[in-house]
Amino acid sequence: MAEIDELISANELSFLYVSQENCSVCHGLEPQIKQMLEKYPRIVAKKVDASEVPEVAGKFSVFTAPVLLLFVHGKEYIREARIVQTAKLDEKLARIYENVIDE
């Protein structure tokens, strides 16, 4: 958890991908999210397995998997869970990314 807290507090844009080992949706979505995030080089991303780090579920109120969280200056701005519409997520990321980078 300390590593995750450091990631969120030390970066203006951080992205947390919360998955679980036995989650087929998690494994199918992950390559798409990785590819999408390549367009946003200033977003620092980390994948965390909630079954290996159960504290992450409590801290971020994660009740299902996958959960995708974008933090801007340490505050949660985007939360997507389970069935993620990647095109809409990409639009949200682009809008926030442009605003933060232009500051």
C-alpha positions as CSV (number, residue, x, y, z in Angstrom):
1,M,0.0,0.0,0.0
2,A,2.9,2.4,0.7
3,E,4.0,2.0,-2.9
4,I,0.5,2.8,-4.2
5,D,0.2,5.8,-1.9
6,E,3.6,7.1,-3.0
7,L,2.6,6.7,-6.7
8,I,-0.6,8.7,-6.2
9,S,1.0,11.5,-4.1
10,A,4.2,11.9,-6.1
11,N,2.6,12.2,-9.6
12,E,0.3,14.8,-11.0
13,L,-1.5,12.1,-13.0
14,S,-1.6,8.5,-11.7
15,F,-3.6,5.5,-12.9
16,L,-4.4,2.5,-10.8
17,Y,-5.6,-0.8,-12.4
18,V,-7.1,-3.0,-9.7
19,S,-7.6,-6.6,-10.9
20,Q,-7.9,-10.1,-9.5
21,E,-6.1,-13.2,-10.5
22,N,-9.2,-15.2,-11.5
23,C,-10.9,-12.3,-13.3
24,S,-11.3,-13.0,-17.1
25,V,-12.5,-9.5,-17.7
26,C,-9.4,-8.1,-16.0
27,H,-7.1,-10.1,-18.2
28,G,-9.0,-9.2,-21.4
29,L,-9.1,-5.5,-20.7
30,E,-5.6,-5.0,-19.5
31,P,-3.9,-5.0,-22.9
32,Q,-6.4,-2.4,-24.2
33,I,-5.8,-0.1,-21.3
34,K,-2.0,-0.4,-21.6
35,Q,-2.3,0.5,-25.3
36,M,-4.6,3.4,-24.5
37,L,-2.3,4.8,-21.8
38,E,0.6,4.9,-24.3
39,K,-1.0,8.1,-25.7
40,Y,-0.7,9.7,-22.3
41,P,3.0,9.5,-21.3
42,R,2.7,11.7,-18.2
43,I,0.2,9.3,-16.6
44,V,2.0,7.0,-14.3
45,A,0.2,3.7,-14.2
46,K,0.3,0.7,-11.8
47,K,-1.5,-2.6,-11.8
48,V,-2.4,-4.1,-8.4
49,D,-3.9,-7.5,-7.7
50,A,-6.6,-7.1,-5.0
51,S,-6.2,-10.7,-4.0
52,E,-2.4,-10.1,-3.3
53,V,-3.0,-6.6,-1.7
54,P,-6.4,-6.9,0.0
55,E,-5.9,-3.5,1.7
56,V,-6.4,-1.8,-1.7
57,A,-10.0,-2.9,-1.8
58,G,-10.8,-1.3,1.5
59,K,-8.9,1.9,0.9
60,F,-10.4,2.6,-2.5
61,S,-13.9,1.0,-1.9
62,V,-13.3,-1.7,-4.5
63,F,-16.1,-4.3,-4.6
64,T,-15.5,-5.8,-8.0
65,A,-12.8,-6.2,-10.6
66,P,-11.5,-4.6,-12.6
67,V,-11.6,-1.1,-11.3
68,L,-9.7,1.7,-13.1
69,L,-8.9,4.8,-11.1
70,L,-7.3,8.0,-12.4
71,F,-5.9,10.4,-9.8
72,V,-5.1,14.1,-10.5
73,H,-2.9,15.7,-7.9
74,G,-3.8,12.9,-5.5
75,K,-7.6,13.2,-6.0
76,E,-9.7,10.6,-7.7
77,Y,-11.2,12.0,-11.0
78,I,-12.2,8.8,-12.9
79,R,-13.6,5.5,-11.6
80,E,-14.6,2.8,-14.0
81,A,-15.5,-0.7,-12.9
82,R,-16.2,-4.1,-14.4
83,I,-17.5,-3.4,-17.9
84,V,-15.5,-0.5,-19.2
85,Q,-16.3,1.3,-22.4
86,T,-12.8,2.0,-23.6
87,A,-13.8,4.7,-26.1
88,K,-15.6,6.8,-23.4
89,L,-12.7,6.2,-21.0
90,D,-10.3,7.5,-23.6
91,E,-12.4,10.6,-24.2
92,K,-12.4,11.3,-20.4
93,L,-8.6,10.7,-20.2
94,A,-7.9,13.0,-23.1
95,R,-10.0,15.8,-21.7
96,I,-8.4,15.6,-18.2
97,Y,-4.9,15.1,-19.6
98,E,-5.1,18.2,-21.8
99,N,-6.4,20.3,-18.9
100,V,-3.7,19.2,-16.5
101,I,-0.8,19.4,-19.0
102,D,-1.9,22.9,-20.1
103,E,-1.8,24.2,-16.5
